[in-house]
Amino acid sequence: MNINIVCVGRLKEKYWTDAVNEYVKRLGKYAKIKITELSDEKAPENLSNAQKIQVMEKEGERILKSIPSGSFVITLEIGGKSLSSEELADFIKSKMVNGINDMTFVIGGSLGLSAEVIQKAQYHLSFSRMTFPHQMARVMLLEQIYRAERIICNEPYHK
């Protein structure tokens, strides 16, 4: 399985980078992981709605160019579907059984995802209705993919 993670924004703190590297290392047994970091647009605090849409569209163009052709696209969105760890494992397993061997998870910028990116996605996933820092979302996503792979393989980890 090829798992691509396309994310807007770069990891700045070493502890986030260390956590990401640890989960990428652990996942190497189960999947080929590729993380694509895209630069975020400068977005001052007091943007109008039109300016916010413009920022999301610029980031969205970069996101869409980074999604491999034929990949199954999953966006992380507050309004997406919440799954338990077991349900995520079942979801990933069902995609693999149905011949999908390339998945792309998309984490947008601080303003969210453009309409074009949302339309491109075949699935919309939510970790919570709460807002998390994008760096944390990336670590949480990798941890949940790792947990799902362990569940799929009936290996101890999930408690």
Residue frames as a rotation matrix with the C-alpha (Angstrom) as fourth column:
MET 1
0.581 0.814 0.000 0.00
0.814 -0.581 0.000 0.00
0.000 0.000 -1.000 0.00
ASN 2
-0.593 -0.662 0.458 1.22
0.647 -0.731 -0.217 3.49
0.478 0.168 0.862 -0.89
ILE 3
0.476 0.699 -0.534 0.12
0.874 -0.442 0.201 6.14
-0.095 -0.562 -0.822 1.56
ASN 4
-0.463 -0.524 0.715 0.64
0.604 -0.777 -0.178 9.76
0.649 0.349 0.676 0.63
ILE 5
0.276 0.497 -0.822 0.13
0.883 -0.470 0.012 12.58
-0.380 -0.729 -0.569 3.06
VAL 6
-0.313 -0.267 0.912 -0.20
0.658 -0.753 0.006 15.99
0.685 0.602 0.411 1.48
CYS 7
0.350 0.408 -0.843 -0.15
0.918 -0.329 0.222 18.79
-0.187 -0.851 -0.490 4.02
VAL 8
0.446 -0.138 0.884 -0.04
0.273 -0.920 -0.281 22.54
0.852 0.366 -0.373 3.96
GLY 9
0.752 -0.266 0.603 2.57
-0.628 -0.566 0.534 23.96
0.199 -0.781 -0.593 6.29
ARG 10
0.065 -0.847 -0.527 5.94
-0.143 0.515 -0.845 22.79
0.988 0.130 -0.087 7.45
LEU 11
0.769 0.059 -0.636 6.89
0.576 0.366 0.731 21.18
0.276 -0.929 0.248 10.73
LYS 12
0.471 -0.587 0.658 8.94
-0.338 -0.809 -0.480 23.69
0.814 0.004 -0.580 12.68
GLU 13
0.358 -0.302 0.884 9.50
-0.929 -0.019 0.370 22.12
-0.095 -0.953 -0.287 16.07
LYS 14
-0.567 -0.722 -0.396 11.85
-0.741 0.657 -0.137 19.16
0.359 0.216 -0.908 16.47
TYR 15
-0.703 0.310 0.640 9.41
-0.318 0.668 -0.673 17.20
-0.636 -0.677 -0.370 18.65
TRP 16
0.476 0.864 -0.164 6.83
-0.540 0.140 -0.830 17.13
-0.694 0.484 0.533 15.82
THR 17
0.270 -0.468 -0.842 9.48
-0.900 0.190 -0.393 16.07
0.344 0.863 -0.370 13.32
ASP 18
-0.773 -0.582 0.251 10.71
-0.634 0.692 -0.345 13.36
0.027 -0.426 -0.904 15.69
ALA 19
-0.251 0.769 0.587 7.17
-0.332 0.501 -0.799 12.04
-0.909 -0.396 0.130 16.18
VAL 20
0.655 0.468 -0.593 6.47
-0.688 0.046 -0.724 12.00
-0.312 0.882 0.353 12.43
ASN 21
-0.108 -0.797 -0.595 9.77
-0.892 0.342 -0.295 10.24
0.439 0.499 -0.748 11.73
GLU 22
-0.747 -0.143 0.649 9.05
-0.528 0.721 -0.449 7.61
-0.404 -0.678 -0.614 14.38
TYR 23
0.173 0.901 0.397 5.65
-0.266 0.431 -0.862 6.72
-0.948 0.044 0.315 12.89
VAL 24
0.579 -0.063 -0.813 6.99
-0.815 0.000 -0.580 6.74
0.036 0.998 -0.051 9.33
LYS 25
-0.542 -0.835 -0.096 9.67
-0.808 0.549 -0.215 4.29
0.232 -0.039 -0.972 10.51
ARG 26
-0.571 0.397 0.718 7.09
-0.316 0.702 -0.639 2.06
-0.757 -0.592 -0.276 12.23
LEU 27
0.479 0.866 -0.146 4.82
-0.426 0.084 -0.901 2.15
-0.768 0.493 0.409 9.18
GLY 28
-0.147 -0.641 -0.753 7.63
-0.981 -0.003 0.195 1.06
-0.127 0.767 -0.628 6.87
LYS 29
-0.843 -0.123 0.524 6.75
-0.186 0.980 -0.069 -2.56
-0.506 -0.155 -0.849 7.65
TYR 30
-0.183 0.922 0.342 3.22
0.484 0.387 -0.785 -2.09
-0.856 0.022 -0.517 6.30
ALA 31
0.771 0.539 0.339 3.23
0.589 -0.399 -0.703 0.63
-0.244 0.742 -0.625 3.67
LYS 32
-0.420 -0.811 0.407 5.30
0.890 -0.457 0.007 3.04
0.180 0.365 0.913 1.64
ILE 33
0.492 0.570 -0.658 4.77
0.736 -0.676 -0.036 6.48
-0.465 -0.467 -0.752 3.16
LYS 34
-0.481 -0.577 0.661 5.35
0.795 -0.605 0.050 9.72
0.371 0.549 0.749 1.28
ILE 35
0.292 0.512 -0.808 4.80
0.766 -0.631 -0.123 13.07
-0.573 -0.583 -0.576 2.97
THR 36
-0.292 -0.298 0.909 4.54
0.805 -0.589 0.066 16.17
0.516 0.751 0.412 0.82
GLU 37
-0.054 0.191 -0.980 4.78
0.741 -0.650 -0.167 19.46
-0.669 -0.736 -0.106 2.68
LEU 38
0.029 0.150 0.988 3.41
0.849 -0.526 0.055 22.46
0.528 0.837 -0.142 0.79
SER 39
-0.926 -0.363 -0.102 4.02
0.365 -0.794 -0.486 26.07
0.096 -0.487 0.868 1.70
ASP 40
0.036 0.954 -0.297 1.11
0.946 -0.128 -0.296 27.93
-0.321 -0.271 -0.908 3.19
GLU 41
0.031 0.100 0.995 -0.11
0.602 -0.796 0.061 31.28
0.798 0.597 -0.085 1.93
LYS 42
-0.951 -0.283 -0.125 0.48
0.283 -0.634 -0.720 34.36
0.125 -0.720 0.683 4.02
ALA 43
-0.062 0.994 0.088 -2.84
0.557 -0.039 0.830 35.06
0.828 0.100 -0.551 5.72
PRO 44
-0.859 -0.204 0.469 -3.12
-0.204 -0.704 -0.681 38.10
0.469 -0.681 0.563 8.01
GLU 45
-0.868 0.482 -0.123 -5.70
0.336 0.386 -0.859 37.91
-0.366 -0.787 -0.496 10.79
ASN 46
-0.201 0.848 -0.490 -8.30
-0.090 -0.514 -0.853 40.26
-0.975 -0.128 0.179 9.29
LEU 47
-0.989 -0.129 0.070 -8.99
0.047 0.172 0.984 38.70
-0.139 0.977 -0.164 5.90
SER 48
-0.205 0.949 -0.241 -12.29
-0.932 -0.264 -0.248 39.24
-0.299 0.174 0.938 4.17
ASN 49
0.380 0.421 0.823 -14.24
-0.170 0.907 -0.385 36.15
-0.909 0.007 0.417 3.08
ALA 50
0.982 -0.035 -0.188 -13.13
-0.187 0.039 -0.982 36.75
0.041 0.999 0.031 -0.52
GLN 51
0.178 -0.983 0.033 -9.48
-0.913 -0.178 -0.367 36.89
0.367 0.036 -0.929 0.60
LYS 52
-0.114 -0.152 0.982 -9.89
-0.682 0.731 0.034 33.70
-0.723 -0.665 -0.187 2.64
ILE 53
0.781 0.455 0.428 -11.30
0.006 0.679 -0.734 31.91
-0.625 0.576 0.528 -0.39
GLN 54
0.786 -0.545 -0.294 -8.41
-0.496 -0.270 -0.825 33.20
0.370 0.794 -0.482 -2.49
VAL 55
-0.153 -0.849 0.506 -5.87
-0.985 0.172 -0.009 31.86
-0.080 -0.499 -0.863 0.02
MET 56
0.086 0.252 0.964 -7.61
-0.332 0.920 -0.211 28.45
-0.940 -0.301 0.163 0.13
GLU 57
0.956 0.292 0.001 -7.75
-0.083 0.275 -0.958 28.33
-0.280 0.916 0.287 -3.68
LYS 58
0.406 -0.886 -0.222 -4.01
-0.817 -0.243 -0.523 29.05
0.410 0.394 -0.823 -4.01
GLU 59
-0.389 -0.511 0.767 -3.20
-0.811 0.585 -0.021 26.35
-0.437 -0.630 -0.642 -1.46
GLY 60
0.418 0.680 0.602 -5.75
-0.252 0.724 -0.643 24.08
-0.873 0.117 0.474 -3.14
GLU 61
0.823 -0.185 -0.537 -4.00
-0.545 0.009 -0.838 24.39
0.160 0.983 -0.093 -6.50
ARG 62
-0.225 -0.974 0.039 -0.76
-0.918 0.199 -0.343 23.17
0.326 -0.113 -0.938 -4.91
ILE 63
-0.242 0.222 0.945 -2.59
-0.594 0.736 -0.325 20.35
-0.768 -0.639 -0.046 -3.12
LEU 64
0.755 0.648 0.098 -4.27
-0.307 0.482 -0.821 19.12
-0.579 0.590 0.563 -6.31
LYS 65
0.541 -0.642 -0.542 -0.94
-0.705 0.005 -0.709 19.11
0.458 0.766 -0.451 -8.19
SER 66
-0.434 -0.795 0.424 0.56
-0.891 0.310 -0.331 16.97
0.132 -0.521 -0.843 -5.39
ILE 67
0.226 0.592 0.773 -2.06
-0.602 0.709 -0.367 14.20
-0.766 -0.382 0.517 -5.45
PRO 68
-0.810 -0.571 0.136 -0.81
-0.267 0.564 0.781 11.19
-0.522 0.597 -0.609 -7.44
SER 69
-0.338 0.673 -0.657 -2.97
-0.900 -0.028 0.435 10.25
0.274 0.739 0.616 -10.40
GLY 70
-0.035 0.447 -0.894 -5.40
-0.206 0.872 0.444 7.46
0.978 0.200 0.062 -9.55
SER 71
-0.916 -0.337 -0.215 -4.94
0.143 0.225 -0.964 7.80
0.374 -0.914 -0.158 -5.79
PHE 72
0.154 0.940 -0.306 -7.95
0.746 0.092 0.659 7.42
0.647 -0.330 -0.687 -3.47
VAL 73
-0.603 -0.425 0.675 -8.23
0.072 -0.872 -0.484 10.85
0.795 -0.243 0.556 -1.83
ILE 74
0.272 0.592 -0.759 -9.23
0.882 0.161 0.442 11.37
0.384 -0.789 -0.479 1.80
THR 75
-0.193 -0.290 0.937 -9.48
-0.048 -0.951 -0.304 14.89
0.980 -0.103 0.170 3.19
LEU 76
-0.495 0.045 -0.868 -9.24
0.861 0.160 -0.483 15.66
0.117 -0.986 -0.118 6.89
GLU 77
-0.511 0.462 0.725 -12.10
-0.071 -0.863 0.500 18.01
0.856 0.204 0.474 7.70
ILE 78
-0.899 0.261 0.351 -13.93
-0.396 -0.141 -0.908 19.02
-0.187 -0.955 0.230 10.85
GLY 79
-0.010 0.996 -0.091 -17.19
-0.915 -0.046 -0.401 18.22
-0.404 0.079 0.911 9.05
GLY 80
-0.394 -0.201 -0.897 -16.01
-0.684 0.716 0.140 14.81
0.614 0.669 -0.419 7.84
LYS 81
0.656 0.634 -0.410 -17.05
-0.273 0.706 0.654 11.41
0.704 -0.317 0.636 9.15
SER 82
-0.019 -0.610 0.792 -15.69
-1.000 -0.002 -0.026 10.38
0.017 -0.792 -0.610 12.54
LEU 83
0.504 0.091 -0.859 -14.44
-0.253 0.966 -0.046 6.81
0.826 0.241 0.510 12.78
SER 84
0.826 -0.339 0.451 -13.17
-0.364 0.291 0.885 4.69
-0.431 -0.895 0.117 15.64
SER 85
-0.208 -0.969 -0.131 -9.72
-0.851 0.113 0.513 3.17
-0.483 0.218 -0.848 15.22
GLU 86
-0.462 0.106 0.880 -11.33
0.171 0.985 -0.029 -0.16
-0.870 0.137 -0.474 14.39
GLU 87
0.636 0.760 0.135 -13.58
0.336 -0.115 -0.935 1.48
-0.694 0.640 -0.328 11.79
LEU 88
0.497 -0.556 -0.666 -10.59
-0.787 -0.612 -0.077 3.20
-0.365 0.563 -0.742 10.18
ALA 89
-0.573 -0.705 0.417 -8.81
-0.491 0.703 0.514 -0.17
-0.656 0.089 -0.749 10.03
ASP 90
-0.062 0.648 0.760 -11.89
0.493 0.681 -0.541 -1.74
-0.868 0.341 -0.361 8.40
PHE 91
0.802 0.355 -0.481 -12.10
-0.146 -0.663 -0.734 1.17
-0.580 0.659 -0.480 5.95
ILE 92
0.042 -0.886 -0.461 -8.45
-0.926 -0.208 0.315 0.85
-0.375 0.413 -0.830 4.90
LYS 93
-0.633 -0.256 0.731 -8.72
-0.134 0.966 0.222 -2.94
-0.763 0.043 -0.645 4.68
SER 94
0.337 0.840 0.426 -11.85
0.408 0.278 -0.870 -2.73
-0.849 0.467 -0.249 2.51
LYS 95
0.707 -0.151 -0.691 -10.08
-0.589 -0.666 -0.458 -0.37
-0.391 0.731 -0.559 0.11
MET 96
-0.400 -0.917 0.001 -7.10
-0.805 0.351 0.479 -2.75
-0.439 0.191 -0.878 -0.13
VAL 97
-0.407 0.335 0.850 -9.41
0.207 0.940 -0.271 -5.75
-0.890 0.066 -0.452 -0.73
ASN 98
0.659 0.741 0.130 -11.09
0.355 -0.155 -0.922 -3.78
-0.663 0.654 -0.366 -3.52
GLY 99
0.390 -0.593 0.704 -7.79
0.920 0.210 -0.332 -3.18
0.049 0.777 0.627 -5.28
ILE 100
0.871 -0.144 0.471 -6.96
-0.105 -0.988 -0.109 0.30
0.481 0.045 -0.876 -4.04
ASN 101
0.473 -0.776 -0.418 -3.24
0.875 0.468 0.123 0.38
0.100 -0.424 0.900 -3.35
ASP 102
-0.683 -0.654 0.325 -2.68
0.609 -0.756 -0.241 4.12
0.403 0.033 0.914 -3.27
MET 103
0.487 0.819 -0.303 -4.32
0.851 -0.368 0.374 6.47
0.195 -0.441 -0.876 -0.76
THR 104
-0.579 -0.615 0.535 -3.72
0.445 -0.788 -0.425 10.18
0.683 -0.007 0.730 -0.28
PHE 105
0.281 0.568 -0.773 -4.67
0.955 -0.242 0.170 11.92
-0.091 -0.787 -0.611 2.96
VAL 106
-0.211 -0.285 0.935 -4.91
0.506 -0.850 -0.145 15.72
0.837 0.442 0.323 2.71
ILE 107
0.116 0.157 -0.981 -4.40
0.930 -0.364 0.051 18.13
-0.349 -0.918 -0.188 5.60
GLY 108
0.478 0.184 0.859 -5.24
0.655 -0.727 -0.209 21.69
0.586 0.662 -0.468 4.61
GLY 109
-0.588 -0.690 0.422 -3.93
0.317 -0.676 -0.665 25.01
0.744 -0.257 0.617 5.81
SER 110
-0.930 0.134 -0.344 -5.14
0.306 -0.241 -0.921 27.08
-0.206 -0.961 0.183 8.74
LEU 111
-0.572 0.758 -0.314 -8.19
-0.751 -0.637 -0.172 28.33
-0.331 0.137 0.934 6.80
GLY 112
0.231 0.659 0.716 -9.22
-0.222 0.752 -0.620 24.89
-0.947 -0.016 0.320 5.59
LEU 113
-0.584 -0.385 0.714 -9.54
0.475 0.552 0.686 23.31
-0.658 0.740 -0.140 2.16
SER 114
-0.731 0.314 -0.606 -10.71
-0.621 -0.675 0.399 24.81
-0.284 0.668 0.688 -1.10
ALA 115
0.315 0.939 0.137 -13.96
-0.682 0.324 -0.656 23.63
-0.660 0.113 0.742 -2.65
GLU 116
0.424 -0.210 -0.881 -11.98
-0.803 0.362 -0.473 22.01
0.419 0.908 -0.015 -5.47
VAL 117
-0.703 -0.709 -0.059 -9.95
-0.570 0.611 -0.549 19.87
0.426 -0.352 -0.833 -3.06
ILE 118
-0.495 0.603 0.626 -13.08
-0.544 0.347 -0.764 18.87
-0.678 -0.718 0.156 -1.14
GLN 119
0.540 0.736 -0.409 -14.77
-0.765 0.225 -0.604 17.88
-0.352 0.639 0.684 -4.41
LYS 120
0.009 -0.647 -0.762 -11.74
-0.799 0.454 -0.395 15.80
0.601 0.613 -0.513 -5.46
ALA 121
-0.741 -0.352 0.571 -11.91
-0.661 0.532 -0.529 13.72
-0.118 -0.770 -0.627 -2.27
GLN 122
-0.327 0.603 -0.728 -13.68
-0.200 0.708 0.677 10.38
0.924 0.367 -0.111 -2.29
TYR 123
0.283 0.390 -0.876 -13.88
0.793 0.420 0.442 10.39
0.540 -0.820 -0.190 1.50
HIS 124
0.038 -0.177 0.983 -14.02
-0.341 -0.927 -0.154 13.09
0.939 -0.330 -0.096 4.16
LEU 125
0.111 -0.143 -0.984 -12.54
0.731 0.682 -0.017 12.11
0.673 -0.717 0.180 7.54
SER 126
0.364 0.000 0.932 -12.73
-0.480 -0.857 0.188 13.95
0.798 -0.516 -0.311 10.85
PHE 127
-0.579 -0.569 -0.584 -10.70
0.306 0.512 -0.803 13.27
0.755 -0.644 -0.122 13.98
SER 128
-0.404 0.432 -0.806 -12.95
0.848 -0.153 -0.507 15.50
-0.343 -0.889 -0.304 16.04
ARG 129
0.579 0.598 0.555 -15.08
0.713 -0.701 0.012 18.60
0.396 0.388 -0.832 15.90
MET 130
0.675 -0.450 -0.585 -12.28
0.252 -0.604 0.756 20.22
-0.694 -0.658 -0.294 17.89
THR 131
0.882 -0.471 -0.022 -9.55
-0.241 -0.411 -0.879 22.19
0.405 0.781 -0.476 16.16
PHE 132
0.678 -0.735 -0.008 -5.97
0.476 0.430 0.767 20.90
-0.561 -0.524 0.641 16.40
PRO 133
0.189 -0.712 -0.676 -2.67
-0.638 -0.612 0.466 22.39
-0.746 0.344 -0.570 15.25
HIS 134
0.749 0.133 -0.649 -1.79
-0.644 0.371 -0.669 21.09
0.152 0.919 0.364 11.80
GLN 135
-0.333 -0.927 -0.173 1.45
-0.781 0.374 -0.499 19.62
0.527 -0.031 -0.849 13.11
MET 136
-0.586 0.187 0.789 -0.49
-0.595 0.562 -0.574 17.62
-0.551 -0.805 -0.218 15.68
ALA 137
0.537 0.838 -0.099 -3.02
-0.653 0.338 -0.678 16.50
-0.535 0.429 0.728 13.06
ARG 138
0.314 -0.507 -0.803 -0.18
-0.770 0.358 -0.527 15.03
0.555 0.784 -0.278 11.00
VAL 139
-0.766 -0.602 0.225 1.17
-0.605 0.556 -0.570 13.06
0.218 -0.573 -0.790 13.98
MET 140
-0.252 0.765 0.593 -2.34
-0.579 0.371 -0.726 11.91
-0.775 -0.527 0.349 14.92
LEU 141
0.627 0.480 -0.614 -3.00
-0.773 0.283 -0.568 10.77
-0.098 0.830 0.548 11.35
LEU 142
-0.130 -0.765 -0.631 0.22
-0.692 0.525 -0.495 8.76
0.710 0.372 -0.597 11.18
GLU 143
-0.809 -0.138 0.572 -0.47
-0.558 0.489 -0.671 7.20
-0.187 -0.861 -0.472 14.57
GLN 144
0.112 0.945 0.307 -3.98
-0.621 0.308 -0.720 6.20
-0.775 -0.110 0.622 13.53
ILE 145
0.538 -0.024 -0.843 -2.76
-0.770 0.392 -0.503 4.72
0.342 0.920 0.193 10.23
TYR 146
-0.574 -0.804 -0.155 -0.14
-0.614 0.548 -0.568 2.76
0.542 -0.231 -0.808 12.19
ARG 147
-0.582 0.453 0.675 -2.79
-0.558 0.381 -0.737 1.59
-0.592 -0.806 0.031 14.67
ALA 148
0.491 0.815 -0.308 -5.06
-0.773 0.244 -0.586 0.59
-0.402 0.526 0.749 11.77
GLU 149
0.148 -0.521 -0.841 -2.29
-0.738 0.508 -0.444 -1.46
0.658 0.686 -0.309 10.15
ARG 150
-0.848 -0.451 0.277 -1.62
-0.510 0.556 -0.656 -3.25
0.142 -0.698 -0.702 13.43
ILE 151
-0.162 0.880 0.447 -5.35
-0.609 0.267 -0.747 -4.01
-0.776 -0.394 0.493 13.80
ILE 152
0.533 0.352 -0.770 -5.56
-0.845 0.262 -0.465 -5.26
0.038 0.899 0.437 10.19
CYS 153
-0.102 -0.704 -0.703 -2.63
-0.526 0.638 -0.563 -7.62
0.845 0.312 -0.435 10.82
ASN 154
0.813 0.501 -0.295 -4.01
0.002 0.504 0.863 -8.78
0.582 -0.703 0.409 14.19
GLU 155
-0.217 -0.946 -0.239 -0.88
0.535 0.090 -0.840 -7.53
0.817 -0.310 0.487 15.91
PRO 156
0.306 0.333 -0.892 -0.83
0.949 -0.186 0.256 -6.27
-0.081 -0.924 -0.373 19.50
TYR 157
-0.827 -0.491 0.275 -0.89
0.474 -0.871 -0.130 -2.51
0.303 0.023 0.953 19.91
HIS 158
-0.367 0.780 0.506 -4.49
-0.297 -0.614 0.731 -1.44
0.882 0.118 0.457 19.98
LYS 159
-0.790 0.147 -0.595 -5.97
0.594 0.427 -0.682 -1.25
0.154 -0.892 -0.424 23.47
